[in-house]
Amino acid sequence: MATNTGKGYRQGPVKKRSQTENPNARTFIKRGEDGKFMAVSKKPFKGVRKE
């Protein structure tokens, strides 16, 4: 798991998770290791790989 540095970024990757962008709603969707949607955000998630 990534660790917070307190400086606006994270150190290391968030493993077993990914994110994809929904261009229609202009949101980012985070997926867990089982492929289910976990969370939605208007900004990209920090430290989570993009699909």
C-alpha positions in Angstrom: 0.0 0.0 0.0 1.2 3.5 -0.6 2.0 5.8 2.3 1.1 9.4 2.6 4.0 11.8 2.9 2.1 14.9 4.0 3.5 16.9 1.1 0.6 16.4 -1.4 1.7 13.1 -2.9 2.1 9.4 -2.0 5.2 7.3 -1.8 4.9 4.0 -3.7 2.1 2.5 -5.8 -1.3 1.4 -4.6 -1.2 -2.3 -5.5 -4.0 -4.3 -7.0 -6.1 -1.3 -7.8 -6.6 0.7 -11.0 -8.6 3.7 -12.2 -10.4 4.5 -15.4 -11.9 7.8 -16.7 -15.5 8.1 -17.6 -15.4 10.8 -20.4 -19.2 11.3 -20.4 -19.4 12.2 -16.7 -15.8 13.6 -16.5 -15.1 11.4 -13.5 -12.5 8.8 -12.5 -13.6 5.5 -11.2 -11.4 3.4 -8.9 -11.6 -0.5 -9.2 -10.5 -3.0 -6.5 -8.6 -6.2 -7.1 -11.9 -8.1 -7.8 -12.8 -5.6 -10.6 -15.7 -4.0 -8.7 -16.0 -0.2 -8.5 -14.9 1.3 -5.2 -15.1 5.0 -5.5 -15.7 7.9 -7.9 -13.8 11.3 -8.0 -13.7 14.3 -10.2 -9.9 14.3 -9.9 -7.5 11.4 -10.6 -6.7 9.2 -7.6 -3.2 9.6 -6.3 -0.9 6.6 -6.7 -3.4 4.4 -8.5 -2.5 3.1 -11.9 -4.6 4.1 -14.9 -6.1 1.5 -17.2 
